[in-house]
Amino acid sequence: MKKSFAGQAAGFAVLGIFLLLLSGCGYKNSPIPPQSVVPTPINDLLYQTNEKGVQLSWSYPVKNISGTALEDITSFELYQAEVPLEEYCGSCPIPFGEPIIIDGGSPIDGKIRKKAGFELSLLRPGYKYFVMVRSRTSWWAASGDSNILSFVWYQPAAAPEGLTAAPGDGQITLAWQPVTQLTDGSPVTMPMKYQVLRSADGQSFQPLREPVAETGFVDRQVRNGLQYFYAIQSKMVYQDELINGGTSAAVSTTPVDLVAPGTPVEVTVIRTDVGIKVFWDRSEAGDIGGYRIYRRTADKGAYQLVGQVGADYTLFVDTNAQENIRYYYAITAIDTATPPNESRKSTEATLRH
């Protein structure tokens, strides 16, 4: 019994010396990196399907979690998990494996934020994949997790062809040919859907609503006079999962205003010393660009354009009217479209000068 107690006392003494040494070295706990070196998490991890597999891309972090600029990213850690689709459990933890280490570098190239990328190949059909990235500024300073991508791999469908975009008034109508082949040339045997992608600059395309089964789409969330770019990505439906396929070449168009303003009313003419003055009521339309003044004589049915005024004016003086001739005047309203839409001619007002 005494021998056992003596052994325990010796063990406690050794443990105390060990803890004292650790305390003296300053490593009581795992080292915690300062906020000035921990990168902000990546939040734009994206992927694009191709014939070989999946191309990943993301932006370099340019700030640390305290908000100041980073000078260098040592490396990226790419985590990947694959699960047979029949074994997938939506509530189960994602079984990420050991990371793939990718070299980093300066986050900025001149004045442009750099992009990083990696291609995943040798993917297995019928497997659901998960991908996540972290960045490091040193072996002990890692960012938080990026957004997590997930996708099911299968030989992808080819890109849609024949995409057209027809502009309308407040809308753009898209049409394309159905996809009938995979990227390896074999026929499509699964249901197809199509994701409409839209961009304002022709560079950054974003999904527009949910994928559709049809080969046409009407985009009514547009503004007249602005240019829009479109592309279509094919998607196969495989066991309730959507498998990304190829993306079409982009097209662009600009919706146009095709609706004319209302016809001016209450047109009145009077004789003055300087000519014939023509008055009318101001239009209440919100996109009035101006008014056009037309004139004809009693012996002619065709009108002659004799003047145009801006939207703020409802008066025109015809200084070229000749004496002893009866004139007939009509007014139209035009809008701000290019070219402008023009209303019907107003009811005539007449006067003998």
Protein Blocks (a to p, Z undefined) as FASTA:
>chain_A
ZZmmmmmmmmmmmmmmmmmmmmmnopabacdddfklmccddfkbccdddfklccdddddd
fbdfkopacfbdfbacdddddddfklpcfkbccdddddddddebdfbghjaccdddddde
hiaehiacdddddddfbfklccdddddddddddddddddehiacdddehiacddddddfb
dfkopacfbdcdddddddfkopaccdehjadfbfcdcdfbbcehiacdddddddddeehi
acddddddddddddddfbdcdddehiacdddfkbccddddddfbfkbgbdcdddddfkbc
bdcdfbdcdfkbccdcdfkbcehiacddddddddfbdcdddddddddddddZZ
